[in-house]
């Protein structure tokens, strides 16, 4: 009887480890998904930033042209 008690305790001790291992795998999978989504978002943001820069450059050019026209009118 005395030898059976420790083995039951050992079995009980193993189960939580298995549960936590499965839990860790799930967490890892979720983190990987999050990482992929983050990478995609970063790429989208980078493209948006480039588009904004191009728009800003176009606005600057228009502003320069307007300034030149205004300058010609004053002369």
Biopython code that builds the backbone (N, CA, C, O; Angstrom):
import numpy as np
from Bio.PDB.StructureBuilder import StructureBuilder

atoms = [
    (1, "UNK", "N", (0.831, -1.207, 0.000)),
    (1, "UNK", "CA", (0.000, 0.000, 0.000)),
    (1, "UNK", "C", (0.868, 1.260, 0.000)),
    (1, "UNK", "O", (0.583, 2.247, -0.679)),
    (2, "UNK", "N", (1.918, 1.182, 0.778)),
    (2, "UNK", "CA", (2.762, 2.367, 0.920)),
    (2, "UNK", "C", (3.444, 2.720, -0.403)),
    (2, "UNK", "O", (3.696, 3.892, -0.681)),
    (3, "UNK", "N", (3.743, 1.693, -1.223)),
    (3, "UNK", "CA", (4.422, 1.956, -2.491)),
    (3, "UNK", "C", (3.454, 2.523, -3.526)),
    (3, "UNK", "O", (3.881, 3.230, -4.438)),
    (4, "UNK", "N", (2.157, 2.227, -3.404)),
    (4, "UNK", "CA", (1.188, 2.713, -4.389)),
    (4, "UNK", "C", (0.938, 4.219, -4.257)),
    (4, "UNK", "O", (0.692, 4.898, -5.253)),
    (5, "UNK", "N", (1.001, 4.727, -3.053)),
    (5, "UNK", "CA", (0.661, 6.141, -2.825)),
    (5, "UNK", "C", (1.612, 7.097, -3.567)),
    (5, "UNK", "O", (1.144, 8.032, -4.218)),
    (6, "UNK", "N", (2.931, 6.884, -3.483)),
    (6, "UNK", "CA", (3.833, 7.799, -4.203)),
    (6, "UNK", "C", (3.619, 7.756, -5.720)),
    (6, "UNK", "O", (3.718, 8.786, -6.387)),
    (7, "UNK", "N", (3.326, 6.564, -6.269)),
    (7, "UNK", "CA", (3.159, 6.471, -7.726)),
    (7, "UNK", "C", (1.937, 7.264, -8.171)),
    (7, "UNK", "O", (1.967, 7.899, -9.225)),
    (8, "UNK", "N", (0.859, 7.239, -7.383)),
    (8, "UNK", "CA", (-0.320, 8.039, -7.709)),
    (8, "UNK", "C", (0.033, 9.524, -7.688)),
    (8, "UNK", "O", (-0.377, 10.287, -8.563)),
    (9, "UNK", "N", (0.786, 9.909, -6.693)),
    (9, "UNK", "CA", (1.206, 11.312, -6.593)),
    (9, "UNK", "C", (2.050, 11.700, -7.810)),
    (9, "UNK", "O", (1.920, 12.801, -8.345)),
    (10, "UNK", "N", (2.912, 10.782, -8.235)),
    (10, "UNK", "CA", (3.761, 11.051, -9.395)),
    (10, "UNK", "C", (2.919, 11.236, -10.650)),
    (10, "UNK", "O", (3.175, 12.135, -11.451)),
    (11, "UNK", "N", (1.899, 10.369, -10.817)),
    (11, "UNK", "CA", (1.017, 10.500, -11.983)),
    (11, "UNK", "C", (0.319, 11.854, -11.964)),
    (11, "UNK", "O", (0.212, 12.530, -12.987)),
    (12, "UNK", "N", (-0.147, 12.230, -10.796)),
    (12, "UNK", "CA", (-0.812, 13.528, -10.663)),
    (12, "UNK", "C", (0.153, 14.674, -10.970)),
    (12, "UNK", "O", (-0.237, 15.706, -11.517)),
    (13, "UNK", "N", (1.392, 14.474, -10.612)),
    (13, "UNK", "CA", (2.398, 15.517, -10.839)),
    (13, "UNK", "C", (2.698, 15.665, -12.327)),
    (13, "UNK", "O", (3.017, 16.757, -12.796)),
    (14, "UNK", "N", (2.595, 14.561, -13.069)),
    (14, "UNK", "CA", (2.917, 14.605, -14.501)),
    (14, "UNK", "C", (1.836, 15.341, -15.284)),
    (14, "UNK", "O", (2.142, 16.068, -16.230)),
    (15, "UNK", "N", (0.582, 15.160, -14.902)),
    (15, "UNK", "CA", (-0.518, 15.739, -15.678)),
    (15, "UNK", "C", (-0.462, 17.268, -15.791)),
    (15, "UNK", "O", (-0.589, 17.800, -16.894)),
    (16, "UNK", "N", (-0.277, 17.974, -14.690)),
    (16, "UNK", "CA", (-0.197, 19.434, -14.812)),
    (16, "UNK", "C", (0.919, 19.878, -15.756)),
    (16, "UNK", "O", (0.780, 20.871, -16.470)),
    (17, "UNK", "N", (2.034, 19.130, -15.755)),
    (17, "UNK", "CA", (3.139, 19.471, -16.661)),
    (17, "UNK", "C", (2.684, 19.342, -18.106)),
    (17, "UNK", "O", (2.987, 20.197, -18.939)),
    (18, "UNK", "N", (1.945, 18.254, -18.404)),
    (18, "UNK", "CA", (1.446, 18.067, -19.767)),
    (18, "UNK", "C", (0.487, 19.188, -20.137)),
    (18, "UNK", "O", (0.531, 19.712, -21.250)),
    (19, "UNK", "N", (-0.380, 19.551, -19.198)),
    (19, "UNK", "CA", (-1.334, 20.628, -19.452)),
    (19, "UNK", "C", (-0.601, 21.938, -19.726)),
    (19, "UNK", "O", (-0.921, 22.656, -20.672)),
    (20, "UNK", "N", (0.385, 22.237, -18.887)),
    (20, "UNK", "CA", (1.124, 23.487, -19.052)),
    (20, "UNK", "C", (1.928, 23.461, -20.356)),
    (20, "UNK", "O", (2.143, 24.500, -20.979)),
    (21, "UNK", "N", (2.373, 22.258, -20.765)),
    (21, "UNK", "CA", (3.112, 22.126, -22.027)),
    (21, "UNK", "C", (2.190, 22.422, -23.200)),
    (21, "UNK", "O", (2.563, 23.147, -24.122)),
    (22, "UNK", "N", (0.972, 21.854, -23.166)),
    (22, "UNK", "CA", (-0.007, 22.151, -24.217)),
    (22, "UNK", "C", (-0.321, 23.640, -24.220)),
    (22, "UNK", "O", (-0.423, 24.266, -25.276)),
    (23, "UNK", "N", (-0.471, 24.189, -23.037)),
    (23, "UNK", "CA", (-0.775, 25.609, -22.890)),
    (23, "UNK", "C", (0.344, 26.453, -23.512)),
    (23, "UNK", "O", (0.083, 27.437, -24.204)),
    (24, "UNK", "N", (1.583, 26.053, -23.254)),
    (24, "UNK", "CA", (2.739, 26.768, -23.802)),
    (24, "UNK", "C", (2.730, 26.697, -25.326)),
    (24, "UNK", "O", (3.033, 27.683, -25.998)),
    (25, "UNK", "N", (2.382, 25.529, -25.872)),
    (25, "UNK", "CA", (2.320, 25.384, -27.330)),
    (25, "UNK", "C", (1.261, 26.308, -27.907)),
    (25, "UNK", "O", (1.485, 26.966, -28.923)),
    (26, "UNK", "N", (0.094, 26.355, -27.245)),
    (26, "UNK", "CA", (-0.979, 27.233, -27.708)),
    (26, "UNK", "C", (-0.530, 28.687, -27.669)),
    (26, "UNK", "O", (-0.747, 29.440, -28.619)),
    (27, "UNK", "N", (0.098, 29.074, -26.564)),
    (27, "UNK", "CA", (0.594, 30.443, -26.433)),
    (27, "UNK", "C", (1.587, 30.769, -27.540)),
    (27, "UNK", "O", (1.548, 31.847, -28.133)),
    (28, "UNK", "N", (2.480, 29.816, -27.808)),
    (28, "UNK", "CA", (3.494, 30.012, -28.849)),
    (28, "UNK", "C", (2.822, 30.217, -30.206)),
    (28, "UNK", "O", (3.220, 31.093, -30.974)),
    (29, "UNK", "N", (1.801, 29.405, -30.496)),
    (29, "UNK", "CA", (1.082, 29.517, -31.768)),
    (29, "UNK", "C", (0.413, 30.876, -31.875)),
    (29, "UNK", "O", (0.434, 31.508, -32.931)),
    (30, "UNK", "N", (-0.184, 31.326, -30.768)),
    (30, "UNK", "CA", (-0.847, 32.635, -30.755)),
    (30, "UNK", "C", (0.182, 33.742, -30.971)),
    (30, "UNK", "O", (-0.061, 34.681, -31.729)),
    (31, "UNK", "N", (1.322, 33.632, -30.308)),
    (31, "UNK", "CA", (2.373, 34.643, -30.454)),
    (31, "UNK", "C", (2.878, 34.698, -31.890)),
    (31, "UNK", "O", (3.121, 35.780, -32.423)),
    (32, "UNK", "N", (3.038, 33.521, -32.524)),
    (32, "UNK", "CA", (3.493, 33.491, -33.913)),
    (32, "UNK", "C", (2.475, 34.177, -34.811)),
    (32, "UNK", "O", (2.843, 34.952, -35.694)),
    (33, "UNK", "N", (1.173, 33.890, -34.585)),
    (33, "UNK", "CA", (0.122, 34.547, -35.358)),
    (33, "UNK", "C", (0.197, 36.054, -35.178)),
    (33, "UNK", "O", (0.135, 36.816, -36.142)),
    (34, "UNK", "N", (0.333, 36.474, -33.907)),
    (34, "UNK", "CA", (0.435, 37.901, -33.613)),
    (34, "UNK", "C", (1.632, 38.510, -34.345)),
    (34, "UNK", "O", (1.539, 39.609, -34.892)),
    (35, "UNK", "N", (2.749, 37.792, -34.350)),
    (35, "UNK", "CA", (3.966, 38.296, -34.991)),
    (35, "UNK", "C", (3.743, 38.479, -36.485)),
    (35, "UNK", "O", (4.159, 39.487, -37.056)),
    (36, "UNK", "N", (3.083, 37.503, -37.126)),
    (36, "UNK", "CA", (2.797, 37.613, -38.557)),
    (36, "UNK", "C", (1.894, 38.807, -38.816)),
    (36, "UNK", "O", (2.129, 39.578, -39.746)),
    (37, "UNK", "N", (0.854, 38.962, -37.987)),
    (37, "UNK", "CA", (-0.057, 40.092, -38.149)),
    (37, "UNK", "C", (0.689, 41.406, -37.956)),
    (37, "UNK", "O", (0.466, 42.369, -38.689)),
    (38, "UNK", "N", (1.576, 41.438, -36.966)),
    (38, "UNK", "CA", (2.368, 42.642, -36.713)),
    (38, "UNK", "C", (3.245, 42.975, -37.918)),
    (38, "UNK", "O", (3.342, 44.134, -38.322)),
    (39, "UNK", "N", (3.885, 41.948, -38.491)),
    (39, "UNK", "CA", (4.740, 42.163, -39.661)),
    (39, "UNK", "C", (3.922, 42.728, -40.811)),
    (39, "UNK", "O", (4.361, 43.658, -41.488)),
    (40, "UNK", "N", (2.727, 42.169, -41.039)),
    (40, "UNK", "CA", (1.861, 42.656, -42.109)),
    (40, "UNK", "C", (1.471, 44.102, -41.854)),
    (40, "UNK", "O", (1.496, 44.928, -42.766)),
    (41, "UNK", "N", (1.110, 44.408, -40.611)),
    (41, "UNK", "CA", (0.732, 45.775, -40.259)),
    (41, "UNK", "C", (1.899, 46.731, -40.481)),
    (41, "UNK", "O", (1.714, 47.841, -40.979)),
    (42, "UNK", "N", (3.107, 46.293, -40.107)),
    (42, "UNK", "CA", (4.300, 47.124, -40.305)),
    (42, "UNK", "C", (4.507, 47.413, -41.785)),
    (42, "UNK", "O", (4.812, 48.544, -42.165)),
    (43, "UNK", "N", (4.342, 46.383, -42.628)),
    (43, "UNK", "CA", (4.504, 46.565, -44.067)),
    (43, "UNK", "C", (3.464, 47.543, -44.597)),
    (43, "UNK", "O", (3.785, 48.435, -45.382)),
    (44, "UNK", "N", (2.198, 47.370, -44.160)),
    (44, "UNK", "CA", (1.134, 48.273, -44.592)),
    (44, "UNK", "C", (1.454, 49.703, -44.177)),
    (44, "UNK", "O", (1.286, 50.639, -44.959)),
    (45, "UNK", "N", (1.917, 49.864, -42.934)),
    (45, "UNK", "CA", (2.279, 51.189, -42.444)),
    (45, "UNK", "C", (3.410, 51.785, -43.278)),
    (45, "UNK", "O", (3.386, 52.971, -43.609)),
    (46, "UNK", "N", (4.395, 50.963, -43.616)),
    (46, "UNK", "CA", (5.523, 51.432, -44.423)),
    (46, "UNK", "C", (5.028, 51.926, -45.780)),
    (46, "UNK", "O", (5.460, 52.976, -46.257)),
    (47, "UNK", "N", (4.120, 51.170, -46.403)),
    (47, "UNK", "CA", (3.569, 51.583, -47.697)),
    (47, "UNK", "C", (2.796, 52.894, -47.546)),
    (47, "UNK", "O", (2.927, 53.796, -48.374)),
    (48, "UNK", "N", (1.991, 52.995, -46.483)),
    (48, "UNK", "CA", (1.221, 54.217, -46.251)),
    (48, "UNK", "C", (2.151, 55.411, -46.042)),
    (48, "UNK", "O", (1.893, 56.505, -46.543)),
    (49, "UNK", "N", (3.245, 55.186, -45.291)),
    (49, "UNK", "CA", (4.206, 56.260, -45.053)),
    (49, "UNK", "C", (4.828, 56.720, -46.374)),
    (49, "UNK", "O", (4.986, 57.918, -46.607)),
    (50, "UNK", "N", (5.180, 55.756, -47.237)),
    (50, "UNK", "CA", (5.744, 56.098, -48.543)),
    (50, "UNK", "C", (4.749, 56.923, -49.347)),
    (50, "UNK", "O", (5.115, 57.930, -49.953)),
    (51, "UNK", "N", (3.485, 56.492, -49.350)),
    (51, "UNK", "CA", (2.440, 57.204, -50.088)),
    (51, "UNK", "C", (2.289, 58.619, -49.539)),
    (51, "UNK", "O", (2.138, 59.571, -50.305)),
    (52, "UNK", "N", (2.329, 58.758, -48.214)),
    (52, "UNK", "CA", (2.229, 60.075, -47.587)),
    (52, "UNK", "C", (3.413, 60.952, -47.983)),
    (52, "UNK", "O", (3.239, 62.136, -48.272)),
    (53, "UNK", "N", (4.609, 60.381, -47.998)),
    (53, "UNK", "CA", (5.801, 61.132, -48.397)),
    (53, "UNK", "C", (5.650, 61.641, -49.827)),
    (53, "UNK", "O", (5.960, 62.795, -50.121)),
    (54, "UNK", "N", (5.166, 60.761, -50.718)),
    (54, "UNK", "CA", (4.979, 61.154, -52.111)),
    (54, "UNK", "C", (3.963, 62.285, -52.213)),
    (54, "UNK", "O", (4.170, 63.242, -52.959)),
    (55, "UNK", "N", (2.861, 62.178, -51.462)),
    (55, "UNK", "CA", (1.851, 63.234, -51.455)),
    (55, "UNK", "C", (2.457, 64.536, -50.947)),
    (55, "UNK", "O", (2.201, 65.608, -51.497)),
    (56, "UNK", "N", (3.260, 64.434, -49.894)),
    (56, "UNK", "CA", (3.896, 65.618, -49.309)),
    (56, "UNK", "C", (4.812, 66.284, -50.331)),
    (56, "UNK", "O", (4.827, 67.509, -50.450)),
    (57, "UNK", "N", (5.582, 65.469, -51.075)),
    (57, "UNK", "CA", (6.468, 66.001, -52.106)),
    (57, "UNK", "C", (5.659, 66.710, -53.187)),
    (57, "UNK", "O", (6.037, 67.790, -53.641)),
    (58, "UNK", "N", (4.550, 66.106, -53.599)),
    (58, "UNK", "CA", (3.692, 66.708, -54.623)),
    (58, "UNK", "C", (3.135, 68.034, -54.124)),
    (58, "UNK", "O", (3.071, 69.006, -54.877)),
    (59, "UNK", "N", (2.733, 68.079, -52.855)),
    (59, "UNK", "CA", (2.204, 69.318, -52.262)),
    (59, "UNK", "C", (3.296, 70.379, -52.222)),
    (59, "UNK", "O", (3.043, 71.545, -52.528)),
    (60, "UNK", "N", (4.511, 69.981, -51.847)),
    (60, "UNK", "CA", (5.628, 70.925, -51.803)),
    (60, "UNK", "C", (5.878, 71.516, -53.190)),
    (60, "UNK", "O", (6.083, 72.722, -53.325)),
    (61, "UNK", "N", (5.859, 70.665, -54.220)),
    (61, "UNK", "CA", (6.076, 71.134, -55.588)),
    (61, "UNK", "C", (4.991, 72.129, -55.984)),
    (61, "UNK", "O", (5.289, 73.176, -56.559)),
    (62, "UNK", "N", (3.728, 71.807, -55.679)),
    (62, "UNK", "CA", (2.624, 72.718, -55.983)),
    (62, "UNK", "C", (2.816, 74.047, -55.258)),
    (62, "UNK", "O", (2.581, 75.115, -55.822)),
    (63, "UNK", "N", (3.248, 73.963, -54.000)),
    (63, "UNK", "CA", (3.471, 75.173, -53.197)),
    (63, "UNK", "C", (4.555, 76.035, -53.838)),
    (63, "UNK", "O", (4.417, 77.256, -53.917)),
    (64, "UNK", "N", (5.648, 75.390, -54.299)),
    (64, "UNK", "CA", (6.732, 76.121, -54.958)),
    (64, "UNK", "C", (6.218, 76.802, -56.224)),
    (64, "UNK", "O", (6.529, 77.966, -56.478)),
    (65, "UNK", "N", (5.430, 76.072, -57.016)),
    (65, "UNK", "CA", (4.883, 76.642, -58.250)),
    (65, "UNK", "C", (3.994, 77.841, -57.931)),
    (65, "UNK", "O", (4.067, 78.871, -58.601)),
    (66, "UNK", "N", (3.152, 77.704, -56.903)),
    (66, "UNK", "CA", (2.275, 78.808, -56.498)),
    (66, "UNK", "C", (3.106, 80.006, -56.055)),
    (66, "UNK", "O", (2.800, 81.147, -56.400)),
    (67, "UNK", "N", (4.168, 79.735, -55.281)),
    (67, "UNK", "CA", (5.033, 80.821, -54.819)),
    (67, "UNK", "C", (5.684, 81.522, -56.006)),
    (67, "UNK", "O", (5.778, 82.750, -56.027)),
    (68, "UNK", "N", (6.139, 80.743, -57.002)),
    (68, "UNK", "CA", (6.758, 81.323, -58.194)),
    (68, "UNK", "C", (5.750, 82.191, -58.938)),
    (68, "UNK", "O", (6.067, 83.305, -59.354)),
    (69, "UNK", "N", (4.529, 81.672, -59.103)),
    (69, "UNK", "CA", (3.486, 82.434, -59.797)),
    (69, "UNK", "C", (3.193, 83.733, -59.048)),
    (69, "UNK", "O", (3.052, 84.794, -59.656)),
    (70, "UNK", "N", (3.103, 83.635, -57.724)),
    (70, "UNK", "CA", (2.836, 84.824, -56.905)),
    (70, "UNK", "C", (3.983, 85.821, -57.061)),
    (70, "UNK", "O", (3.762, 87.029, -57.142)),
    (71, "UNK", "N", (5.212, 85.301, -57.103)),
    (71, "UNK", "CA", (6.379, 86.162, -57.261)),
    (71, "UNK", "C", (6.361, 86.866, -58.605)),
    (71, "UNK", "O", (6.678, 88.053, -58.687)),
    (72, "UNK", "N", (5.993, 86.148, -59.660)),
    (72, "UNK", "CA", (5.934, 86.748, -60.994)),
    (72, "UNK", "C", (4.875, 87.844, -61.025)),
    (72, "UNK", "O", (5.078, 88.888, -61.646)),
    (73, "UNK", "N", (3.760, 87.615, -60.365)),
    (73, "UNK", "CA", (2.666, 88.584, -60.373)),
    (73, "UNK", "C", (3.099, 89.878, -59.687)),
    (73, "UNK", "O", (2.738, 90.969, -60.129)),
    (74, "UNK", "N", (3.878, 89.756, -58.602)),
    (74, "UNK", "CA", (4.313, 90.952, -57.894)),
    (74, "UNK", "C", (5.276, 91.757, -58.757)),
    (74, "UNK", "O", (5.265, 92.988, -58.734)),
    (75, "UNK", "N", (6.111, 91.050, -59.519)),
    (75, "UNK", "CA", (7.025, 91.762, -60.405)),
    (75, "UNK", "C", (6.198, 92.270, -61.573)),
    (75, "UNK", "O", (6.734, 92.911, -62.476)),
]
sb = StructureBuilder()
sb.init_structure("model")
sb.init_model(0)
sb.init_chain("A")
sb.init_seg("    ")
for serial, (resi, resn, name, xyz) in enumerate(atoms, 1):
    if name == "N":
        sb.init_residue(resn, " ", resi, " ")
    sb.init_atom(name, np.array(xyz, "f"), 0.0, 1.0, " ", f" {name:<3s}", serial, name[0])
structure = sb.get_structure()
